[in-house]
């Protein structure tokens, strides 16, 4: 439980002191699941631009891997049945 509290940071302070961006509470409080976004204001996003394409690429890779695995298992079963 203590580790979760380490991850809880004040977005306003991070935007203003670390990234030197003005924090807009209206934009900063918006929550969306995809595309992942963590905005300080309308122009600046804390989420790096490579994260969303990376999630899509990994999802496609997992789906393709599962497809080819099932296909290989089905071929192996068909070969052993003969």
N, C-alpha and C positions, 0 to 999 in steps of 0.2 A: 504494500500500500504506500510506503514511503517513496518508492520510485516514481509513482504516478504524480506525486506532488512536485517532484523535480521537473517534470515535463510541463507543468502549468506555469506559463509565463505571461506577463502583462503585455499584450500586443501593442498597446499605446506606447509603452516605454521602448519596446523593441523597434518600433517604427521610427520614433523620434530620436532616440539616442544612438542606436546602432546603425540604422540605415539612413538617418537624417532625412526622413520623410514626414510630412504633416499627416497626422492620423485623423481620418474622417470616421466618426462613429457610425454614421448611416451606412457607409460602404463596408466598414470593418466588421460589422455585426452580421452581415449576410452570410448564410451558410448554404453550401451546395455540395453534393457528393461527387458529381462529375460534370465538368472537369474540376479537378481539385484546385481550390483557390483560397488564398489567405491574404486579402488585400488590406493595405494601409489606407489607400485612397483610390480614386478612380484610375490613376495612371500607374501606380506601383503595386506589384504583387510580391509577397514574400515567397511564394511557391516558385521554385526554379522552373524555367520553361521546358526542361527535358523530362520532368516527372510524368506528365500526362501521356506523352507519346511512349514513354518507357512502360507505363502500366498497360497501355494497349498492346504493345509489342510482346510483353510477357504473357498477357492473357492469350494472345494468338498462339504463342509458342506452346503454352500448356495445352490448349485445345488440340493443336496439331499433334503434339506428342501423345496425347491420349488416343486420338484417332489412329495413328500409326501403330501404337501398342496393341490396341484392340484388333486391328487388322492382322498384325503378326500372330497374335494368339489364335485368331480364327483360322488362319492358314495352317498353323502348326496342328491344331485339332483336326482339320480336314485331312492333312497328310498322315496323321497317326491313325485315323479311322479307316484309311484305305488299306 
